[in-house]
């Protein structure tokens, strides 16, 4: 990071703690920063050498903010947010349901002055993106904000993208895109690994990425995150829909789907009962193109993602353990997925890498195929990066280098030329194994929850992990148990 960039990051960060002291969390600050940055950059686009005509009303543009102070500024800012939320296009989308969370006019004026002192358009996309991504990550770490569920570890995303190796002039979708992490990693990969011509650059900017995000605040952050990384344009069509992607089949199919659908097994909607109390009701999506009807959100996303792919499309999806072993609808989905696609790879992930506690997850990689009377999956390779692996968010966070051996085993350049690895220097425990279709189908409930390594902590009491690692594991298991009990209570209350 350059000295200038570091200075800007420090400047942006300098307001976080004072704002927290008056009750403005990272998420609220991030939202206000999004509104103000967008208006400032729109103002720069309207001046030389760009001279673009944008549909921002003069009474509510950037200059209207910089000319106000005190109580007048606070009143004008609140009016501006309300008025801009009614506009069309990406402008209205950025300001949807916007509110002023900074009630101190003096602090608001300082933030406006800070943003006004920089020329944002002359910065590289990596600079603007670095600033915003760091704020997003800090927001995810803030337990009270609950934003962690929308933030997938960037090291895991990059590993998934390196395995898929997206190519130029192809489309990439994410039906639950959060703050846009998969899009940004794919963009970086495309730009870094290809000499792109004018048409390819334009396609990446405006026609490559498509997503859904039903949470208005998270969707706003995604739109701004992509915009700051040079994806999309200030007056381009919106490419992140606010619609629930599971409601209906996609009208368009895509070349790649990269996703980490939201954690939690149940899909639910909130409604108000006759007593005026809010309750949740399980959602079951009755879709003709689904193999199984279920309220299990994760199984629904797996089914939906398969329908989103072109017949030549590739997918990499983060799923919790229950998708690999659950009976009933789960077994049906696994069988159908193996029949209609080539489910060729599973990466078992360690605990302690997500901001949501108690999560045991995996990445499944599958290639869509045309209709066939014979199953497309011939063998499934499993990489166990969970057994005897310990990560924590602060002391030992997951890094891309930790997944480098998996990427090597995956062999992205020719995944059909793979070898099982046993007791080598880089893979002493033999974490990479292959399992045949017949072998998997013969397992109870067609379970893909496959393990073969021994847990050393159970076998060797003299080689226990550090106490803080053991404590983290206990917390993870307790959280997972509590969530299971919550599911049971929700099911009982729904009956």
C-alpha positions as CSV (number, residue, x, y, z in Angstrom):
1,X,0.0,0.0,0.0
2,X,1.4,3.4,-1.0
3,X,2.1,6.2,1.5
4,X,-0.7,8.2,0.0
5,X,-3.2,5.3,0.1
6,X,-2.2,4.5,3.7
7,X,-2.8,8.2,4.6
8,X,-6.3,8.1,3.1
9,X,-7.2,4.9,4.8
10,X,-6.0,6.4,8.1
11,X,-8.1,9.4,7.5
12,X,-11.2,7.4,6.7
13,X,-10.6,5.2,9.8
14,X,-10.1,8.2,12.1
15,X,-13.8,8.8,12.4
16,X,-14.7,5.2,13.4
17,X,-14.0,5.4,17.1
18,X,-15.5,8.9,17.8
19,X,-18.6,7.8,16.0
20,X,-18.8,4.6,18.0
21,X,-18.6,6.7,21.2
22,X,-21.9,8.4,20.2
23,X,-23.6,5.2,19.1
24,X,-22.8,5.1,15.4
25,X,-21.5,1.6,14.6
26,X,-19.2,0.5,11.7
27,X,-22.2,-0.5,9.6
28,X,-23.9,2.8,10.0
29,X,-20.7,4.7,9.3
30,X,-20.1,2.6,6.2
31,X,-23.6,3.4,4.9
32,X,-23.1,7.1,5.4
33,X,-19.7,6.9,3.8
34,X,-21.4,5.1,0.8
35,X,-23.9,7.9,0.3
36,X,-21.3,10.7,0.5
37,X,-18.7,8.9,-1.6
38,X,-21.2,8.3,-4.3
39,X,-22.3,11.9,-4.4
40,X,-18.7,13.2,-4.4
41,X,-17.7,10.9,-7.3
42,X,-20.8,11.9,-9.2
43,X,-19.7,15.5,-8.7
44,X,-16.3,14.7,-10.1
45,X,-17.8,12.9,-13.1
46,X,-19.8,16.1,-13.9
47,X,-16.7,18.2,-14.2
48,X,-13.8,18.3,-16.7
49,X,-12.4,16.2,-18.2
50,X,-15.4,13.9,-17.9
51,X,-18.3,16.5,-18.3
52,X,-21.0,13.8,-17.9
53,X,-24.6,14.7,-17.5
54,X,-25.9,12.8,-14.5
55,X,-29.5,12.7,-13.2
56,X,-28.8,14.0,-9.8
57,X,-31.1,17.0,-8.9
58,X,-29.1,20.2,-8.4
59,X,-30.7,20.9,-5.1
60,X,-29.4,17.5,-3.8
61,X,-25.9,17.2,-5.3
62,X,-22.5,17.2,-3.6
63,X,-22.2,21.0,-3.7
64,X,-25.5,21.4,-1.8
65,X,-23.9,19.5,1.1
66,X,-20.6,21.3,1.2
67,X,-22.3,24.7,1.4
68,X,-24.3,23.8,4.6
69,X,-23.3,23.8,8.2
70,X,-24.9,23.1,11.6
71,X,-28.6,22.3,12.0
72,X,-29.2,23.3,8.4
73,X,-26.8,20.7,7.2
74,X,-28.4,17.9,9.3
75,X,-31.9,18.9,8.0
76,X,-30.7,19.2,4.4
77,X,-28.8,15.9,4.5
78,X,-31.9,14.0,5.7
79,X,-34.0,15.6,3.0
80,X,-31.4,14.8,0.4
81,X,-31.4,11.1,1.4
82,X,-35.1,10.9,1.1
83,X,-35.3,12.6,-2.2
84,X,-32.5,10.6,-3.9
85,X,-34.1,7.3,-2.8
86,X,-37.0,8.1,-5.2
87,X,-34.7,8.5,-8.3
88,X,-34.3,5.8,-11.0
89,X,-31.4,3.6,-11.8
90,X,-28.4,2.9,-9.6
91,X,-28.8,6.3,-7.9
92,X,-32.1,5.3,-6.4
93,X,-30.7,1.8,-5.6
94,X,-27.8,3.3,-3.6
95,X,-30.1,5.5,-1.6
96,X,-32.9,3.0,-1.1
97,X,-34.3,3.2,2.5
98,X,-31.4,5.6,3.4
99,X,-31.4,7.4,6.7
100,X,-29.1,9.8,8.5
101,X,-27.4,8.0,11.4
102,X,-24.9,10.8,12.2
103,X,-26.9,13.1,14.4
104,X,-24.0,15.4,15.3
105,X,-23.9,18.1,12.5
106,X,-20.3,19.0,13.4
107,X,-19.1,15.3,13.0
108,X,-21.1,15.1,9.7
109,X,-19.5,18.2,8.4
110,X,-16.0,16.9,9.2
111,X,-16.7,13.7,7.3
112,X,-17.9,15.7,4.3
113,X,-14.8,17.8,4.4
114,X,-12.6,14.7,4.6
115,X,-14.3,13.2,1.5
116,X,-14.2,16.6,-0.3
117,X,-10.5,17.0,0.3
118,X,-9.7,14.0,-2.0
119,X,-10.1,13.5,-5.8
120,X,-11.5,10.0,-5.8
121,X,-11.7,9.4,-9.6
122,X,-8.0,9.8,-10.0
123,X,-7.3,7.0,-7.5
124,X,-6.8,3.6,-8.9
125,X,-9.7,1.1,-8.4
126,X,-7.4,-0.9,-6.1
127,X,-6.9,2.1,-3.8
128,X,-10.6,3.0,-3.5
129,X,-11.4,-0.7,-3.2
130,X,-8.8,-1.3,-0.5
131,X,-10.3,1.4,1.6
132,X,-13.8,0.1,1.3
133,X,-12.9,-3.6,1.6
134,X,-11.1,-2.8,4.9
135,X,-14.2,-1.1,6.2
136,X,-16.4,-4.0,5.1
137,X,-14.1,-6.5,6.9
138,X,-14.1,-4.4,10.1
139,X,-17.8,-4.2,9.9
140,X,-18.0,-8.0,9.6
141,X,-15.9,-8.3,12.8
142,X,-18.3,-6.2,14.7
143,X,-20.4,-8.8,16.4
144,X,-23.3,-6.4,17.2
145,X,-23.8,-5.5,13.5
146,X,-24.4,-9.1,12.5
147,X,-22.7,-8.3,9.2
148,X,-20.3,-11.2,9.4
149,X,-22.9,-13.5,7.7
150,X,-22.5,-11.4,4.5
151,X,-18.7,-11.6,4.6
152,X,-17.0,-14.7,3.3
153,X,-13.2,-15.0,4.1
154,X,-11.5,-13.4,1.1
155,X,-8.8,-16.1,1.1
156,X,-11.4,-18.8,0.6
157,X,-13.1,-16.8,-2.2
158,X,-9.7,-16.4,-4.0
159,X,-9.0,-20.1,-3.8
160,X,-12.4,-21.0,-5.2
161,X,-11.9,-18.5,-8.1
162,X,-8.4,-19.9,-8.8
163,X,-9.9,-23.3,-9.1
164,X,-12.7,-22.2,-11.4
165,X,-10.4,-20.0,-13.5
166,X,-13.1,-17.7,-15.1
167,X,-12.5,-16.6,-18.7
168,X,-13.2,-13.3,-20.4
169,X,-16.5,-12.7,-22.2
170,X,-18.3,-15.1,-19.9
171,X,-21.0,-14.4,-17.3
172,X,-20.7,-14.8,-13.5
173,X,-23.6,-15.0,-11.1
174,X,-24.1,-15.1,-7.3
175,X,-27.7,-15.6,-6.1
176,X,-26.9,-14.4,-2.6
177,X,-24.0,-12.0,-3.2
178,X,-23.6,-10.2,0.1
179,X,-21.1,-7.4,-0.3
180,X,-19.9,-8.7,-3.7
181,X,-16.7,-10.6,-2.6
182,X,-16.9,-13.3,-5.3
183,X,-17.4,-10.7,-8.0
184,X,-14.4,-8.7,-6.9
185,X,-12.1,-11.8,-6.7
186,X,-13.3,-13.0,-10.2
187,X,-12.7,-9.4,-11.5
188,X,-9.1,-9.4,-10.1
189,X,-8.4,-12.8,-11.6
190,X,-9.7,-11.8,-15.0
191,X,-7.7,-8.6,-15.1
192,X,-4.5,-10.1,-13.7
193,X,-4.4,-13.2,-15.9
194,X,-5.5,-11.9,-19.3
195,X,-4.4,-9.2,-21.7
196,X,-7.8,-7.7,-22.2
197,X,-8.8,-5.7,-25.3
198,X,-11.4,-2.9,-25.3
199,X,-14.4,-5.1,-25.9
200,X,-13.3,-7.5,-23.1
201,X,-12.8,-4.7,-20.6
202,X,-16.2,-3.3,-21.4
203,X,-17.8,-6.7,-21.1
204,X,-16.2,-7.2,-17.7
205,X,-17.3,-3.8,-16.5
206,X,-21.0,-3.9,-17.6
207,X,-22.0,-7.5,-18.7
208,X,-20.2,-10.0,-16.6
209,X,-21.6,-9.9,-13.1
210,X,-25.1,-10.6,-12.0
211,X,-26.4,-11.1,-8.4
212,X,-29.2,-11.0,-5.9
213,X,-29.2,-9.6,-2.4
214,X,-32.5,-9.2,-0.5
215,X,-31.1,-7.2,2.4
216,X,-31.3,-3.5,1.3
217,X,-28.3,-2.3,3.4
218,X,-26.0,-5.2,2.2
219,X,-27.1,-4.7,-1.4
220,X,-26.2,-1.0,-1.2
221,X,-22.7,-1.9,0.1
222,X,-22.3,-4.4,-2.7
223,X,-23.3,-1.9,-5.4
224,X,-20.8,0.6,-4.0
225,X,-18.1,-1.9,-3.5
226,X,-18.3,-3.0,-7.1
227,X,-18.6,0.6,-8.3
228,X,-15.4,1.6,-6.4
229,X,-13.6,-1.4,-8.0
230,X,-14.6,-0.2,-11.5
231,X,-17.4,-2.7,-12.0
232,X,-20.5,-1.0,-13.3
233,X,-20.9,2.7,-14.0
234,X,-22.5,5.6,-12.1
235,X,-25.4,5.6,-14.6
236,X,-25.4,2.0,-15.8
237,X,-28.2,-0.5,-15.3
238,X,-28.4,-2.2,-11.9
239,X,-27.0,-5.7,-11.9
240,X,-27.8,-6.7,-8.3
241,X,-31.5,-7.5,-7.9
242,X,-33.3,-7.1,-4.6
243,X,-35.5,-10.1,-5.4
244,X,-35.4,-13.4,-3.5
245,X,-33.5,-15.5,-6.0
246,X,-35.2,-18.7,-4.8
247,X,-38.8,-17.5,-5.7
248,X,-38.5,-18.5,-9.4
249,X,-36.1,-19.9,-11.9
250,X,-33.6,-17.5,-13.4
251,X,-34.7,-16.2,-16.8
252,X,-31.0,-16.2,-17.8
253,X,-28.4,-18.9,-17.5
254,X,-24.7,-18.2,-16.7
255,X,-21.3,-19.6,-17.4
256,X,-20.2,-19.5,-13.7
257,X,-21.9,-19.4,-10.3
258,X,-19.7,-18.6,-7.3
259,X,-21.6,-18.4,-4.0
260,X,-21.8,-18.7,-0.3
261,X,-25.6,-18.8,0.4
262,X,-26.6,-17.5,3.9
263,X,-26.1,-19.8,6.8
264,X,-29.1,-21.4,8.5
265,X,-31.1,-24.4,7.3
266,X,-34.6,-22.8,7.2
267,X,-35.9,-20.2,4.8
268,X,-38.4,-18.0,6.6
269,X,-40.4,-14.8,6.3
270,X,-41.4,-12.4,9.0
271,X,-45.0,-11.4,9.5
272,X,-47.2,-9.7,12.1
273,X,-49.9,-11.9,13.8
274,X,-53.3,-10.8,15.1
275,X,-51.8,-9.6,18.4
276,X,-49.3,-7.3,16.6
277,X,-46.4,-9.6,17.4
278,X,-43.7,-10.5,14.8
279,X,-43.4,-14.2,14.0
280,X,-41.4,-16.2,11.5
281,X,-42.9,-18.7,9.1
282,X,-40.9,-21.4,7.3
283,X,-40.8,-20.9,3.5
284,X,-41.2,-23.8,1.2
285,X,-40.5,-23.0,-2.5
286,X,-42.8,-25.0,-4.8
287,X,-40.9,-25.0,-8.0
288,X,-41.4,-27.4,-10.9
289,X,-37.7,-27.3,-11.7
290,X,-36.6,-28.4,-8.2
291,X,-36.0,-32.1,-7.5
292,X,-37.3,-31.9,-3.9
293,X,-39.7,-29.6,-2.1
294,X,-38.2,-28.5,1.2
295,X,-37.9,-25.5,3.6
296,X,-34.2,-26.2,3.9
297,X,-32.7,-23.1,2.5
298,X,-29.3,-24.6,1.7
299,X,-30.8,-27.5,-0.3
300,X,-33.0,-25.0,-2.2
301,X,-29.9,-22.9,-3.1
302,X,-28.1,-26.0,-4.4
303,X,-31.1,-26.8,-6.6
304,X,-31.5,-23.2,-7.8
305,X,-27.8,-22.8,-8.6
306,X,-27.9,-25.9,-10.8
307,X,-30.8,-24.4,-12.8
308,X,-28.9,-21.1,-13.2
309,X,-26.0,-22.7,-15.1
310,X,-25.6,-23.1,-18.8
311,X,-25.2,-26.7,-19.9
312,X,-21.4,-26.0,-19.9
313,X,-21.6,-23.9,-16.7
314,X,-19.3,-24.4,-13.7
315,X,-20.2,-23.8,-10.0
316,X,-18.3,-23.5,-6.7
317,X,-20.6,-23.2,-3.7
318,X,-20.1,-23.1,0.1
319,X,-22.5,-25.4,1.8
320,X,-22.9,-26.5,5.5
321,X,-22.4,-30.1,6.5
322,X,-26.1,-31.0,6.5
323,X,-26.2,-30.6,2.7
324,X,-23.8,-33.6,2.5
325,X,-25.5,-36.0,4.9
326,X,-29.1,-35.0,5.6
327,X,-31.7,-37.6,4.6
328,X,-35.0,-37.1,2.8
329,X,-34.8,-34.1,0.5
330,X,-31.1,-34.0,1.1
331,X,-30.6,-37.5,-0.3
332,X,-32.7,-36.8,-3.3
333,X,-30.8,-33.6,-4.1
334,X,-27.4,-35.3,-3.8
335,X,-28.4,-38.2,-6.1
336,X,-29.9,-35.9,-8.7
337,X,-26.9,-33.5,-8.5
338,X,-24.5,-36.5,-9.2
339,X,-26.7,-37.7,-12.0
340,X,-27.2,-34.4,-13.9
341,X,-23.8,-32.7,-13.2
342,X,-20.2,-33.8,-12.6
343,X,-19.9,-33.3,-8.9
344,X,-16.1,-33.7,-9.0
345,X,-14.7,-32.0,-5.9
346,X,-15.5,-31.4,-2.3
347,X,-13.3,-29.2,0.0
348,X,-13.9,-29.9,3.7
349,X,-13.4,-26.6,5.5
350,X,-12.1,-26.1,9.1
351,X,-14.1,-24.4,11.8
352,X,-13.1,-20.9,13.0
353,X,-12.9,-19.2,9.6
354,X,-16.3,-17.7,9.4
355,X,-17.7,-14.8,11.5
356,X,-20.8,-16.8,12.2
357,X,-20.1,-19.2,15.1
358,X,-20.4,-22.9,15.0
359,X,-20.3,-23.3,11.3
360,X,-19.1,-26.5,9.7
361,X,-18.9,-26.0,6.0
362,X,-17.6,-27.3,2.7
363,X,-17.1,-26.2,-0.9
364,X,-18.7,-28.3,-3.6
365,X,-17.5,-27.9,-7.2
366,X,-19.7,-29.2,-10.0
367,X,-19.9,-28.8,-13.8
368,X,-23.4,-28.7,-15.4
369,X,-24.1,-31.2,-18.2
370,X,-26.7,-31.8,-20.9
371,X,-29.4,-34.5,-20.3
372,X,-28.1,-38.1,-20.3
373,X,-29.4,-41.5,-19.3
374,X,-26.2,-42.2,-17.4
375,X,-24.9,-40.3,-14.3
376,X,-22.4,-37.6,-15.2
377,X,-20.5,-38.0,-11.9
378,X,-17.9,-40.8,-12.2
379,X,-15.8,-40.0,-9.2
380,X,-15.7,-37.3,-6.5
381,X,-12.4,-36.1,-5.1
382,X,-12.4,-34.9,-1.4
383,X,-9.8,-32.7,0.2
384,X,-10.0,-32.8,4.0
385,X,-8.8,-29.5,5.3
386,X,-10.7,-29.9,8.6
387,X,-9.3,-32.8,10.5
388,X,-6.4,-31.6,12.8
389,X,-6.6,-28.1,11.4
390,X,-7.2,-25.2,13.7
391,X,-8.0,-21.6,12.7
392,X,-9.2,-18.6,14.6
393,X,-10.4,-15.3,13.2
394,X,-7.8,-13.2,15.1
395,X,-4.8,-15.3,16.1
396,X,-4.6,-17.7,13.1
397,X,-6.9,-16.6,10.3
398,X,-7.3,-18.6,7.1
399,X,-4.8,-17.4,4.5
400,X,-4.6,-18.2,0.8
401,X,-1.3,-20.0,1.3
402,X,-3.2,-22.4,3.7
403,X,-5.3,-23.5,0.7
404,X,-2.4,-23.6,-1.8
405,X,-2.0,-27.4,-1.5
406,X,-5.7,-27.9,-2.2
407,X,-5.4,-25.7,-5.3
408,X,-2.4,-27.8,-6.5
409,X,-4.3,-31.0,-5.9
410,X,-7.4,-29.6,-7.7
411,X,-5.2,-29.1,-10.7
412,X,-7.1,-26.2,-12.3
413,X,-5.2,-26.4,-15.6
414,X,-6.4,-30.0,-16.1
415,X,-8.5,-31.4,-13.3
416,X,-9.0,-34.6,-15.2
417,X,-5.3,-35.4,-14.6
418,X,-5.3,-35.8,-10.8
419,X,-3.4,-38.1,-8.5
420,X,-4.2,-39.3,-4.9
421,X,-1.6,-38.1,-2.5
422,X,-0.5,-40.2,0.5
423,X,2.1,-39.2,3.1
424,X,4.1,-36.8,1.0
425,X,6.1,-33.9,2.4
426,X,3.4,-31.3,1.5
427,X,0.6,-33.7,2.4
428,X,1.8,-35.9,5.2
429,X,-1.7,-37.1,6.2
430,X,-3.0,-37.9,2.8
431,X,-5.8,-35.3,2.7
432,X,-6.7,-35.9,-0.9
433,X,-8.8,-38.9,-1.9
434,X,-11.0,-40.1,-4.7
435,X,-14.3,-41.9,-4.3
436,X,-16.3,-43.6,-7.1
437,X,-19.9,-42.9,-8.0
438,X,-20.9,-46.5,-7.1
439,X,-19.1,-46.3,-3.8
440,X,-20.9,-43.0,-2.8
441,X,-24.3,-44.3,-4.0
442,X,-23.8,-47.3,-1.8
443,X,-23.3,-45.2,1.3
444,X,-26.2,-44.7,3.8
445,X,-28.4,-41.8,2.4
446,X,-25.8,-41.3,-0.4
447,X,-23.8,-39.4,2.2
448,X,-21.0,-37.2,0.9
449,X,-19.8,-36.4,4.5
450,X,-16.7,-38.5,4.0
451,X,-13.8,-38.7,6.5
452,X,-10.8,-41.0,6.8
453,X,-8.2,-39.1,8.8
454,X,-7.9,-39.7,12.6
455,X,-8.3,-36.8,15.0
456,X,-4.9,-36.5,16.7
457,X,-6.3,-34.8,19.7
458,X,-8.3,-37.9,20.5
459,X,-5.5,-40.3,19.9
460,X,-2.5,-38.4,21.5
461,X,-3.3,-36.7,24.8
462,X,0.4,-35.4,24.9
463,X,-0.1,-33.5,21.7
464,X,-3.2,-31.4,22.5
465,X,-3.7,-28.0,20.8
466,X,-3.1,-24.8,22.8
467,X,-5.7,-24.0,25.4
468,X,-7.1,-21.1,23.4
469,X,-7.7,-23.4,20.4
470,X,-9.5,-26.0,22.6
471,X,-11.6,-23.1,24.1
472,X,-12.5,-21.9,20.6
473,X,-13.5,-25.5,19.6
474,X,-15.7,-25.8,22.7
475,X,-17.4,-22.5,21.8
476,X,-17.9,-23.6,18.2
477,X,-19.5,-26.9,19.3
478,X,-21.7,-25.1,21.9
479,X,-22.8,-22.6,19.3
480,X,-23.6,-25.3,16.8
481,X,-25.6,-27.2,19.5
482,X,-27.5,-24.1,20.5
483,X,-28.4,-23.4,16.9
484,X,-29.7,-27.0,16.5
485,X,-31.9,-26.6,19.6
486,X,-33.2,-23.3,18.2
487,X,-34.2,-25.1,15.0
488,X,-36.1,-27.7,17.0
489,X,-37.9,-25.0,19.0
490,X,-38.8,-23.1,15.8
491,X,-40.1,-26.3,14.3
492,X,-42.2,-27.1,17.4
493,X,-43.6,-23.5,17.4
494,X,-44.5,-23.7,13.8
495,X,-46.7,-26.8,14.3
